[in-house]
Amino acid sequence: MTSHPASTITLVTGASRGLGRSTVLAVAREGGDVVLTYRSQADEAQSVVADIVALGRKAVALQLDTGAVSTFPAFVERLRVALRDTWQRERFDHLVNNAGHGDVAPIAATTEQQFDRLVDVHFKGVFFLTQALLPLLDDGGRIVNLSTGLTRFAYPGYAAYAAAKAAVETLTVYMAKEFGARGITVNAVAPGAIETDFGGGAVRDDAEINRHLANLTALGRVGLPDDIGPMIASLLGDANRWVTAQRIEVSGGQAI
Ligand SMILES: NC(=O)c1ccc[n+]([C@@H]2O[C@H](COP(=O)([O-])OP(=O)(O)OC[C@H]3O[C@@H](n4cnc5c(N)ncnc54)[C@H](OP(=O)(O)O)[C@@H]3O)[C@@H](O)[C@H]2O)c1
């Protein structure tokens, strides 16, 4: 089991469902506390908080649209209040930039609005949210940015999404360089296809797509949220303290 000191606080964006939810539950099972954010599903976020409290850990859920940079200063203030009221602390330990949506469209049909939203959420938001949170992130902490297997292999319809994630992979290396002096590690986790609500839940709900992707995967199936969350939690643990500036694909060997 990865060791998480009892006082460790991990902030995971977009943890009301899917991979973020699996991550915060894995962190809690390993003895860490969490701040989770959600965009619209307050009820689901509160039910994740209840699950974490049932595991004996502390959790707070805060609303945040990671594509709306102008709202970040107010979010930082709400986070300050939550840290003070719940933990009597001014800083947290780990940041997982996970929130995101899928929007599948071929290049020929992608609108400027679709493109801008993908870039705002998956790249610009990650850049400026991390910038805004830097004063609250403890020295010696960790940052994990969610990327995708689609930066290594190409599926039609994911050009804008995958290009934004590729930007995050480059950003990850620069963050590792600039934040290293504070003892902060920064890595990108790149999942393969996982059964979540992402992209309308196609990987989970469309049997043909699911079978096709399973056949392309060395381990013979598509991924489940719990193939990813515990891996991210382990990356936050002390055993991985010397891993930084890496893109780590977690895809069961998809398209190799
Ligand atoms: N599933 C896959 O196959 C796969 C593969 C590779 C990478 N990824 C990446 O993994 C991350 C998580 O995906 P997932 O599969 O867990 O998706 P998901 O099941 O659809 O969950 C998305 C989560 O992110 C939140 N969210 C979405 N857009 C947001 C925004 N603009 N601002 C703030 N929160 C937002 C949602 O909040 P609400 O519940 O409130 O809407 C929800 O908590 C994403 O970055 C995605 O690109 C997924």
The ligand as an SDF file (V2000), in Angstrom:
LIG
                    3D

 48 52  0  0  0  0  0  0  0  0999 V2000
  -12.5440    7.9620  -20.3060 N   0  0  0  0  0  0  0  0  0  0  0  0
  -11.5500    7.8340  -21.1660 C   0  0  0  0  0  0  0  0  0  0  0  0
  -11.5480    6.9760  -22.0560 O   0  0  0  0  0  0  0  0  0  0  0  0
  -10.3580    8.7670  -21.0740 C   0  0  0  0  0  0  0  0  0  0  0  0
   -9.1820    8.3880  -21.7310 C   0  0  0  0  0  0  0  0  0  0  0  0
   -8.0780    9.2040  -21.6750 C   0  0  0  0  0  0  0  0  0  0  0  0
   -8.1370   10.3820  -20.9620 C   0  0  0  0  0  0  0  0  0  0  0  0
   -9.2800   10.7470  -20.3300 N   0  0  0  0  0  0  0  0  0  0  0  0
   -9.2640   12.0100  -19.5780 C   0  0  0  0  0  0  0  0  0  0  0  0
   -9.5310   11.7310  -18.2160 O   0  0  0  0  0  0  0  0  0  0  0  0
  -10.1760   12.8460  -17.6050 C   0  0  0  0  0  0  0  0  0  0  0  0
  -11.4360   12.3860  -16.9110 C   0  0  0  0  0  0  0  0  0  0  0  0
  -12.3090   11.8120  -17.8730 O   0  0  0  0  0  0  0  0  0  0  0  0
  -13.5090   10.8280  -17.4520 P   0  0  0  0  0  0  0  0  0  0  0  0
  -13.4960    9.7180  -18.4100 O   0  0  0  0  0  0  0  0  0  0  0  0
  -13.4490   10.5300  -16.0030 O   0  0  0  0  0  0  0  0  0  0  0  0
  -14.7600   11.7740  -17.7790 O   0  0  0  0  0  0  0  0  0  0  0  0
  -16.2410   11.7680  -17.1500 P   0  0  0  0  0  0  0  0  0  0  0  0
  -16.6110   10.4400  -16.6060 O   0  0  0  0  0  0  0  0  0  0  0  0
  -17.0960   12.3810  -18.1990 O   0  0  0  0  0  0  0  0  0  0  0  0
  -16.1250   12.7840  -15.9020 O   0  0  0  0  0  0  0  0  0  0  0  0
  -15.7410   14.0990  -16.1490 C   0  0  0  0  0  0  0  0  0  0  0  0
  -15.5540   14.8240  -14.8400 C   0  0  0  0  0  0  0  0  0  0  0  0
  -14.9790   16.1040  -15.1210 O   0  0  0  0  0  0  0  0  0  0  0  0
  -15.9050   17.1260  -14.7400 C   0  0  0  0  0  0  0  0  0  0  0  0
  -15.8390   18.1480  -15.7750 N   0  0  0  0  0  0  0  0  0  0  0  0
  -16.0540   18.0180  -17.1140 C   0  0  0  0  0  0  0  0  0  0  0  0
  -15.8630   19.1960  -17.7380 N   0  0  0  0  0  0  0  0  0  0  0  0
  -15.5000   20.0790  -16.7690 C   0  0  0  0  0  0  0  0  0  0  0  0
  -15.1820   21.4450  -16.7620 C   0  0  0  0  0  0  0  0  0  0  0  0
  -15.1900   22.1940  -17.8710 N   0  0  0  0  0  0  0  0  0  0  0  0
  -14.8540   22.0190  -15.5860 N   0  0  0  0  0  0  0  0  0  0  0  0
  -14.8440   21.3070  -14.4590 C   0  0  0  0  0  0  0  0  0  0  0  0
  -15.1530   20.0190  -14.3760 N   0  0  0  0  0  0  0  0  0  0  0  0
  -15.4800   19.4120  -15.5270 C   0  0  0  0  0  0  0  0  0  0  0  0
  -17.2610   16.4770  -14.5970 C   0  0  0  0  0  0  0  0  0  0  0  0
  -18.0270   17.2000  -13.6440 O   0  0  0  0  0  0  0  0  0  0  0  0
  -19.6600   17.0640  -13.6030 P   0  0  0  0  0  0  0  0  0  0  0  0
  -19.9590   15.6630  -13.1350 O   0  0  0  0  0  0  0  0  0  0  0  0
  -20.1190   18.0730  -12.6040 O   0  0  0  0  0  0  0  0  0  0  0  0
  -20.1460   17.2970  -14.9950 O   0  0  0  0  0  0  0  0  0  0  0  0
  -16.8330   15.0890  -14.0920 C   0  0  0  0  0  0  0  0  0  0  0  0
  -16.5410   15.1300  -12.7170 O   0  0  0  0  0  0  0  0  0  0  0  0
  -10.3920   13.8690  -18.7320 C   0  0  0  0  0  0  0  0  0  0  0  0
   -9.3610   14.8290  -18.6990 O   0  0  0  0  0  0  0  0  0  0  0  0
  -10.3070   13.0290  -19.9940 C   0  0  0  0  0  0  0  0  0  0  0  0
   -9.8930   13.8070  -21.0820 O   0  0  0  0  0  0  0  0  0  0  0  0
  -10.4000    9.9550  -20.3530 C   0  0  0  0  0  0  0  0  0  0  0  0
  1  2  1  0
  2  3  2  0
  2  4  1  0
  4  5  1  0
  4 48  2  0
  5  6  2  0
  6  7  1  0
  7  8  2  0
  8  9  1  0
  8 48  1  0
  9 10  1  0
  9 46  1  0
 10 11  1  0
 11 12  1  0
 11 44  1  0
 12 13  1  0
 13 14  1  0
 14 15  2  0
 14 16  1  0
 14 17  1  0
 17 18  1  0
 18 19  2  0
 18 20  1  0
 18 21  1  0
 21 22  1  0
 22 23  1  0
 23 24  1  0
 23 42  1  0
 24 25  1  0
 25 26  1  0
 25 36  1  0
 26 27  1  0
 26 35  1  0
 27 28  2  0
 28 29  1  0
 29 30  1  0
 29 35  2  0
 30 31  1  0
 30 32  2  0
 32 33  1  0
 33 34  2  0
 34 35  1  0
 36 37  1  0
 36 42  1  0
 37 38  1  0
 38 39  2  0
 38 40  1  0
 38 41  1  0
 42 43  1  0
 44 45  1  0
 44 46  1  0
 46 47  1  0
M  CHG  2   8   1  16  -1
M  END
$$$$
